[in-house]
């Protein structure tokens, strides 16, 4: 349904959210470089908006 590289960016984005949460609880703020990892979801949103998902053929 989606290219593998979109999935990899989503995985990196999820690690960005996890890292941001852990960093916030440990030091009280989240540096900008940790927040940058959450940009992986932007690629997924653009992919869905512009190209769309392919239907699975039976």
Secondary structure, 3 states (H helix, E strand, C coil): CCCHHHHHHHHHHHHHHHHHHHHHHHHCCCCHHHHHHHHHHHHHHHHHHHCCCCCCCC
